[in-house]
Amino acid sequence: MRDSDVCVFLLHNGLPIHSLTFVFYEKMKRMALERQRETRVSERNQELIDIFNEWDSGQRGTLSTDELQHMMKFVFPPSLNDMFLTNLQQQQFLAEDLRYLTQRYRVEDAIDFEAFEVITRQLEVSMRDHQLRAAFAFFDTKGDGVIDREELYAGLAALEFPHQSDKDGHLKASKLSLLTDHLLALGDTSHHSTITYSSFGIVYDDIRAIQMRKKSKLDARDHTV
């Protein structure tokens, strides 16, 4: 059903005008999100083109396997702010996944941009999966494949976010409880008061966003001292 048809239906059935406003608001929000997604994809595509051209010093249109291996360390640099994977673990996963993908796509001596793009996209997926699995295991201390409220609360407390914290640098219990409830509601798609791995991604992204905001605030405070 088109948006105009929805509007006619709402008016015909005497529904309040704010229902029409909601329809258009939702449409505009969807359009804005789609534009943002397209912009991110376009920027990422250009970024990959620039990286490939930079490493293709001879302008051959191809990279050697050695060049590819060295380049991927820059495309996927170790994250100093990763709370769940060490730098060594990240590099080991990257080397293993890259070795598997070059064999899967039968890459031998020369890698053109198309192969480079496919491999990079696959690595983005696999590296995120490694991060998610490490983070999920951190919270799933009972090892039963789900994260309950007790585990989520304990994990957040163990991370010791100094975000909106008291003087000793720990998150206040009341704020920690609210954050736990927020994240649990975000990832509890089954309504069983637990978070499964399949729905953990959005929770992980929220935790990372909170961590990055906290780091920005701390950096800003350090620079003003």
Contacts in CASP RR format, 6 or more apart in sequence:
PFRMAT RR
TARGET T0000
AUTHOR 0000-0000-0000
METHOD contacts of the structure
MODEL  1
MRDSDVCVFLLHNGLPIHSLTFVFYEKMKRMALERQRETRVSERNQELID
IFNEWDSGQRGTLSTDELQHMMKFVFPPSLNDMFLTNLQQQQFLAEDLRY
LTQRYRVEDAIDFEAFEVITRQLEVSMRDHQLRAAFAFFDTKGDGVIDRE
ELYAGLAALEFPHQSDKDGHLKASKLSLLTDHLLALGDTSHHSTITYSSF
GIVYDDIRAIQMRKKSKLDARDHTV
1 9 0 8 1.000
3 23 0 8 1.000
3 24 0 8 1.000
3 27 0 8 1.000
6 23 0 8 1.000
7 20 0 8 1.000
7 23 0 8 1.000
10 19 0 8 1.000
10 20 0 8 1.000
10 23 0 8 1.000
11 20 0 8 1.000
48 116 0 8 1.000
48 117 0 8 1.000
48 120 0 8 1.000
49 113 0 8 1.000
51 71 0 8 1.000
51 74 0 8 1.000
51 75 0 8 1.000
52 63 0 8 1.000
52 113 0 8 1.000
52 116 0 8 1.000
55 63 0 8 1.000
55 67 0 8 1.000
55 70 0 8 1.000
55 71 0 8 1.000
56 62 0 8 1.000
56 63 0 8 1.000
56 67 0 8 1.000
60 110 0 8 1.000
61 112 0 8 1.000
61 113 0 8 1.000
62 110 0 8 1.000
62 111 0 8 1.000
62 112 0 8 1.000
63 71 0 8 1.000
63 110 0 8 1.000
63 111 0 8 1.000
63 116 0 8 1.000
64 109 0 8 1.000
64 110 0 8 1.000
64 111 0 8 1.000
65 102 0 8 1.000
65 107 0 8 1.000
65 108 0 8 1.000
65 109 0 8 1.000
65 111 0 8 1.000
68 98 0 8 1.000
68 102 0 8 1.000
68 107 0 8 1.000
68 111 0 8 1.000
68 116 0 8 1.000
68 119 0 8 1.000
69 95 0 8 1.000
69 98 0 8 1.000
72 94 0 8 1.000
72 98 0 8 1.000
72 120 0 8 1.000
72 123 0 8 1.000
73 91 0 8 1.000
73 94 0 8 1.000
75 120 0 8 1.000
75 123 0 8 1.000
76 90 0 8 1.000
76 94 0 8 1.000
76 123 0 8 1.000
76 127 0 8 1.000
78 87 0 8 1.000
78 90 0 8 1.000
78 91 0 8 1.000
79 85 0 8 1.000
79 87 0 8 1.000
79 90 0 8 1.000
80 87 0 8 1.000
81 211 0 8 1.000
81 212 0 8 1.000
81 215 0 8 1.000
82 90 0 8 1.000
82 131 0 8 1.000
83 135 0 8 1.000
83 138 0 8 1.000
83 159 0 8 1.000
83 211 0 8 1.000
84 131 0 8 1.000
84 134 0 8 1.000
84 135 0 8 1.000
84 137 0 8 1.000
84 138 0 8 1.000
85 93 0 8 1.000
85 130 0 8 1.000
85 131 0 8 1.000
85 134 0 8 1.000
89 130 0 8 1.000
89 134 0 8 1.000
90 127 0 8 1.000
90 130 0 8 1.000
93 126 0 8 1.000
93 127 0 8 1.000
93 130 0 8 1.000
94 123 0 8 1.000
94 127 0 8 1.000
97 122 0 8 1.000
97 123 0 8 1.000
97 126 0 8 1.000
97 127 0 8 1.000
98 119 0 8 1.000
98 123 0 8 1.000
101 107 0 8 1.000
101 119 0 8 1.000
101 122 0 8 1.000
101 123 0 8 1.000
102 111 0 8 1.000
102 119 0 8 1.000
105 115 0 8 1.000
105 118 0 8 1.000
105 119 0 8 1.000
107 115 0 8 1.000
107 119 0 8 1.000
111 119 0 8 1.000
131 204 0 8 1.000
132 197 0 8 1.000
132 200 0 8 1.000
132 201 0 8 1.000
132 204 0 8 1.000
133 197 0 8 1.000
135 200 0 8 1.000
135 204 0 8 1.000
135 207 0 8 1.000
136 145 0 8 1.000
136 147 0 8 1.000
136 197 0 8 1.000
136 200 0 8 1.000
136 204 0 8 1.000
137 143 0 8 1.000
138 155 0 8 1.000
139 147 0 8 1.000
139 151 0 8 1.000
139 152 0 8 1.000
139 155 0 8 1.000
139 195 0 8 1.000
140 146 0 8 1.000
140 147 0 8 1.000
140 151 0 8 1.000
141 151 0 8 1.000
141 154 0 8 1.000
141 155 0 8 1.000
142 148 0 8 1.000
142 151 0 8 1.000
145 196 0 8 1.000
145 197 0 8 1.000
146 192 0 8 1.000
146 194 0 8 1.000
146 195 0 8 1.000
146 196 0 8 1.000
147 194 0 8 1.000
147 195 0 8 1.000
147 200 0 8 1.000
148 193 0 8 1.000
148 194 0 8 1.000
149 180 0 8 1.000
149 181 0 8 1.000
149 184 0 8 1.000
149 193 0 8 1.000
152 180 0 8 1.000
152 183 0 8 1.000
152 184 0 8 1.000
152 195 0 8 1.000
153 176 0 8 1.000
153 177 0 8 1.000
153 180 0 8 1.000
156 171 0 8 1.000
156 176 0 8 1.000
156 179 0 8 1.000
156 180 0 8 1.000
156 183 0 8 1.000
156 207 0 8 1.000
157 170 0 8 1.000
157 171 0 8 1.000
157 176 0 8 1.000
159 211 0 8 1.000
160 169 0 8 1.000
160 170 0 8 1.000
160 171 0 8 1.000
161 171 0 8 1.000
161 210 0 8 1.000
161 211 0 8 1.000
161 214 0 8 1.000
162 169 0 8 1.000
162 170 0 8 1.000
162 171 0 8 1.000
162 214 0 8 1.000
162 218 0 8 1.000
163 171 0 8 1.000
163 210 0 8 1.000
163 211 0 8 1.000
163 213 0 8 1.000
163 214 0 8 1.000
163 217 0 8 1.000
164 171 0 8 1.000
164 172 0 8 1.000
164 175 0 8 1.000
165 171 0 8 1.000
165 172 0 8 1.000
166 172 0 8 1.000
171 179 0 8 1.000
179 210 0 8 1.000
182 206 0 8 1.000
183 195 0 8 1.000
183 203 0 8 1.000
183 206 0 8 1.000
183 207 0 8 1.000
184 193 0 8 1.000
184 195 0 8 1.000
186 202 0 8 1.000
186 203 0 8 1.000
186 206 0 8 1.000
187 195 0 8 1.000
187 199 0 8 1.000
187 200 0 8 1.000
187 202 0 8 1.000
187 203 0 8 1.000
188 194 0 8 1.000
188 195 0 8 1.000
188 199 0 8 1.000
189 196 0 8 1.000
189 198 0 8 1.000
189 199 0 8 1.000
190 196 0 8 1.000
190 199 0 8 1.000
195 203 0 8 1.000
END
